[in-house]
């Protein structure tokens, strides 16, 4: 029979709250690590969308979120600005086509 002095009963131990940690050795992620992983995933999605915009499968850009497209546009503009400032106007056509495909996808989603 159980009483208040019974320390062997596991029912007295309060249950842990929340979801179990995936990596038991490293412990839970800090908010900074979680934010860093979020930014890395967004950047990865944006780079994937940029690569897809430069190929024949640009029609598949509808699979990406608005955030991923906006990040891809931002990265592509930064790349294009650096390319134009260093080389003049040479070699910028593929980058402009990718940028145009990304902007066209956003324009298709949100007509004026």
N, C-alpha and C positions, 0 to 999 in steps of 0.2 A: 504494500500500500504506500502511496506517495504522500509525503507531508512537506511542510515548509523547510525542513532541515535536510531533505534529500538532495544532495548535490550531484548525484549520478544520473539524474534524469535529464535527457537532452531537451525536454520541453521547456525547461527554464531558460535556456539560451535563446536570446531574441533572434529572430530570423533576419538574415541579411536582406537589405532592400536593394532594388534595382537589378539591372542586368549583369550577369557575370562578366568578368574581364576576359577578353580574348587572349591576351598574352599575359599569362600568370607570372612569368619571370620578370617582365618589365613593369607590370602594374598598369593602372589606368592612365590614359593620356591626359596631359594637362590641357587647359584651354588653349594655350599657345600651340601645342602640337596638333590639336584638333583643327585650329585655324590654318596652320601651315599645310596640313593634309588637304583641307578644303580648297585652298588656293592652288595647290599642285594639281588636284583633279580638274579644277576649272581651266587651268592653263593647258593641261593635257587634252581636254575636250576642244579647246580653241585651236590648238595646233592640229588636231585631227580634222577639224572642220576646214582649216586653211588648206591642208593637203588635199582634201576631197574637193574643195572649190577649184583647185588648179587642174583637176583631171576631168575626164569625160563623165564621171559620175556625180557631177555637181547637182544633178536633180535629187540626189539623196541628202541634200542639206536640210531637208524638212525634218530629219530625225534629231537635229540638234536643238537645244533650248535657246531662247533669246539671249540669255546670259553668255552662253558659249559663243554665239555668233557675234555679240558685241565685243567680247574679249578677243575673238579672232580678228575682227575689224581693227581693234586698237593695236594689236600686235603687227598686223599687216601694214597699217599706216606708219608705225614706227620703223618697220623694216624698209618701207618704200622711201620714207624721208631720209634715212641713213644712206640708202642706195643712191638716191638722186643727189645728195650733197657730196658723195664721194666720187661718183662716176659721171655726173651730168645726167643726160637722158638715156644713155645706153643701158640696155638690159632690164629696163623697168617694165616692159610690156607684160611678161607673165605675172608679175606682181600686181599690176593694174587690173589684169583680167581676174585674178583671184579676188581682189578687193571688190571689183564690180559684181562678181557672182555672190559674194557675201551680202553686199548691200541690196542686190536684187532680191535675195531671199527674204530679207527683212521687209523690203517694200512690198513683196507679194503678201506677206502676212498682215501687214498694216497699211492698206491702201488709204490714200489721202481723202 
